[in-house]
Amino acid sequence: MTTSNTLDLALRLWPQVRDGGGVDDPALLDALLATQGQPGAPGFEGGVRGTFECFPPDEAASFTLPSGEQPRDDADARLIAHILVTRVLLGSGLHVDRRVQRAMADAYAVTWTVRGVLDASPIALATSLWLVALDPLRISDQPLAIDWTPPAYQDAERWDLDYRLFSHYDIHQRALDWAAYASAAPGRHPGCSVWTVVEPLLRFDDQRAQIALGQFATMAARGEDEAPVPAAAMLDRARVEALLRAHLAAAR
């Protein structure tokens, strides 16, 4: 449980969405959609209106993921919570909804489209891998519906203001580049479990993803880069480990 009813709902719905591709009660998705563009949503003060509000603006945002990690600060917590809500909506089949498209686009704007070195936390990047994996257009050259007009997106040090056109395929490639980088050596995804990266990566049909999965398996087998977590979180990680083991066995 967290201090956010919206985030609690998203986390409660996620296993059903993850394993079944939908929810029994679509009205619950309306409850998530109703939080879009509200005060407290990431980027709201900078004019962004496509993100979901999980924490009020006057509350310090923090929570623990089911896999045991914690966001690095308030801004990180708000971004990851937004991604978690978007993940549920996208995985439920609402990719045709303009609101969900805009939510995904705003998540990508601050994770995969920045210039130079990616500055989002490894947990935010790993969670955003789910959006790429669930996007039916991930290998399409169709432009993303990113609204670059808000003041929040005018930082020339963070974004190339002369290059604003990104396709679904561009994001897919950047996400794979990061996954390959993170899998190449321990310490390249600080504060983020191997298994948090692995689970969405299992849904990528790409040779680079398969290589990265193999490297993550080796890293995990050596016990590298994993801090102790409560038993419930370790059980969640064990679930993903079993999925990876089955995946690698099937690929042989």
HELIX and SHEET records of a PDB file:
HELIX    1   1 ASN A    5  GLY A   20  1                                  16    
HELIX    2   2 ALA A   27  LEU A   33  1                                   7    
HELIX    3   3 PHE A   44  GLY A   46  5                                   3    
HELIX    4   4 ASP A   74  GLY A   91  1                                  18    
HELIX    5   5 LEU A   94  VAL A   96  5                                   3    
HELIX    6   6 ARG A   98  THR A  111  1                                  14    
HELIX    7   7 PRO A  122  LEU A  134  1                                  13    
HELIX    8   8 PRO A  151  TYR A  153  5                                   3    
HELIX    9   9 HIS A  168  SER A  183  1                                  16    
HELIX   10  10 VAL A  194  LEU A  201  1                                   8    
HELIX   11  11 GLN A  207  ALA A  221  1                                  15    
HELIX   12  12 ALA A  231  ALA A  251  1                                  21    
END                                                                             
